[in-house]
Amino acid sequence: MSILLVEDDASIAKVITAALEAEGFAVTRCDSVAERDRLLAANRYAALVTDVVLTDGDGIATLGPVREQWPDLPVIVLSAQNTLDTAVRASDTGAYEYFPKPF
């Protein structure tokens, strides 16, 4: 199974990738909303793991079309913005889970 990881911090992406690969997942990584959308359109993923603050947009604010097109795709949101508002926004978009950084 393959997971799409959208994370613009290379060190965090490396740690998450290593953990997921150790559990047997293949990981595709990108660092932008535009690349996320291109990869989702071209490939099938078991889950989407996304940061909130990305190089070209807000990972939560841009989830609407993703949820519409792939309603069964589990989405896990990661954020260094450890606020109740961020957790509520993630939940409101249908995120499966929200994890504050650092974890």
Long-range contacts (C-beta under 8 A, 24 or more apart in sequence): 1-25, 1-26, 1-46, 2-26, 2-27, 2-28, 2-43, 2-44, 2-45, 2-46, 3-27, 3-28, 3-45, 3-46, 3-47, 3-48, 3-49, 4-28, 4-29, 4-30, 4-36, 4-39, 4-40, 4-43, 4-45, 4-47, 4-48, 4-49, 5-29, 5-30, 5-49, 5-50, 6-30, 6-31, 6-32, 6-33, 6-35, 6-36, 6-48, 6-49, 6-50, 6-51, 6-54, 6-59, 7-31, 7-49, 7-50, 7-51, 7-78, 8-32, 8-51, 8-53, 8-54, 8-55, 9-51, 12-51, 12-78, 12-101, 16-49, 16-78, 31-55, 32-56, 32-57, 33-57, 33-58, 33-59, 33-62, 36-66, 37-65, 37-66, 40-66, 40-69, 40-70, 40-73, 45-73, 46-74, 47-73, 47-74, 47-75, 47-76, 47-96, 48-73, 48-74, 48-75, 48-76, 49-75, 49-76, 49-78, 50-75, 50-76, 50-77, 50-78, 51-77, 51-78, 51-79, 52-77, 52-78, 52-79, 52-80, 52-81, 52-86, 52-90, 53-79, 53-80, 53-81, 60-86, 60-89, 60-90, 60-93, 60-95, 61-89, 63-93, 63-94, 63-95, 64-93, 67-93, 67-94, 78-103
